[in-house]
Amino acid sequence: MAANAASTNPTVLVVDFGAQYGQLIARRVRDLGVYSEIVPCDMPAAEMAALKPVAIILSGGPASVYAEDAPTVDAGVFDLGVPVLGFCYGQQIMAKTLGGTVSHTDKGEYGPAPLTRTDAADGESALFADTPAEQTVWMSHRDAVSQVPEGFVITSRTDVCPVASMECASRKLYATQFHPEVRHTPYGDVMLKNFLFGICGLERTWTMDSIIEDSVAAIREQVGDSRVILGLSGGVDSSVVAALCAKAIGNQLTCVFVNHGLLRKNEPEEVEEVFTKQFDVDFVHVHAEDRYAQLLAGVTDPEAKRRIIGEQFWKEFFAVAEDLAEDGRPVKYLAQGTIYPDIIESGARKTGGKASTIKSHHNLIPFPDGVHFDLIEPLDHFFKDEVRALGTALGLPDHIVHRQPFPGPGLAIRIIGEVTPEKLEILKNADAIVREELDAYNEALFRQTGERAAELTRESAGGPEVERPVWQYFAVLPDVRSVGVMGDERTYQRPIILRAVESSDAMTADWAKLPYEVLARISSRIVAEVPGINRVAYDITSKPPATIEWE
Ligand code: XMP
């Protein structure tokens, strides 16, 4: 198993019934200082027990509990002896499994709803401690519990929903029809704290200091006195792994930067500068530009490009490892910056392979014949903003911590169709303009909203680190040409597509509502300054249904 801090932390399992808010629940729990992990709803109770959870949260989900293929939960979950909390579908499945009744309500209930607590005869509900008798909650449902299981009491209601929450305190089973995990439920955080710290008696152990300490210890334990190479891209994820590994194993580490020629303008130079001047680590810059150009010639299929690039990464790392081993100290491990969403999105290894493969993440391509490493992936249970917070806590400079994600396959998946030197040149130049303009816009906006957010954070005492407003932006070069007119001459050239999104973890994203002036400046600069481009279009699709990258 990969070394990570998660394996040693008390864990709250979030059982996922296909919720829109599944990850959000895990995030909220972690923000409160308790480690939390998502598991699929068809995991048998015995398997969950093997993960030694300290509590279980049943997420919401889009299905009706009476639908033919409605997800169910192993009834053994309620007998594991750990507190269980259900939200929305989670409440309904708890009720149905334990002998209660779920019915259709006359009308659904969506959005904010006024809720009244109905504390039962046996005293105040521990879940609602320190919350008012009347409060607003966020609802999103059509079905609702109409009769609670034996031993349960109703603890709140709304006009539409007679059982807005229920509990069986003696068995530590709690559930709400509403969503405490969303910010629109103002006392949601209080309820989550009540559950974690009051009902479950947990402590805040998932803090940056403890994460660093545990990660360093886990890496040391896994590695022993072996030698490690680290696939470094200069992005925040691999940089944080570099800082963690440097702290854990010092000079047993060699950072390897594979330059595949698909990086953004000036990027290789910047990476080399940071890792040779600002860090005290062994750094190897591999010039693989020609090898990649040859391998990609004539390749147009997105997954084929990803596979070729991913496989070649492994071969390049392996070649470096063999060179290093000539001094008689073989390299056993490869460390890399795989993070939790990479794993979920690749439908991969550790989630039980349930999600479908949307894109093959370059880190998760299988080793080709003849290549082998044991992997160290200390971030494979972290969300992106946790990685950034970790980077800051480890003392990485701000410009690395707040770097935008850049995919391992690089510009190859932003050039639709075959990758050629000419197209690469065009895209690098257009992308540099996009970044220059949007960096300036984003920083200005961040300073304004950052000040406001800092105020809000002070008001609410805590809260996640403030992200830059536009989360990721770049240029895409599609494989089409269109007619234009420049200086009275007909042109027949390529367009550039601008992509700019707001997101917090790349799992979902919305296109950024950039001001017209900014769009206009980017458009006119690209057409004027980048030969071969005569048109600029803006991608106004969210994720889903699109993805952030075009391939
Ligand atoms: P998509 O296009 O799947 O991208 O919505 C989600 C986020 O992941 C980045 N991305 C990658 N990062 N290797 C990476 O390191 C990859 O193979 C890869 N593919 C996509 C993408 O830039 C976005 O931030």
Boltz pocket constraint, residues with backbone or C-beta under 6 A from the ligand:
constraints:
  - pocket:
      binder: B
      contacts: [[A, 345], [A, 359], [A, 360], [A, 361], [A, 362], [A, 363], [A, 405], [A, 406], [A, 407], [A, 408], [A, 409], [A, 472], [A, 506], [A, 543], [A, 546], [A, 547], [A, 548], [A, 549], [A, 550], [A, 551]]
      max_distance: 6.0
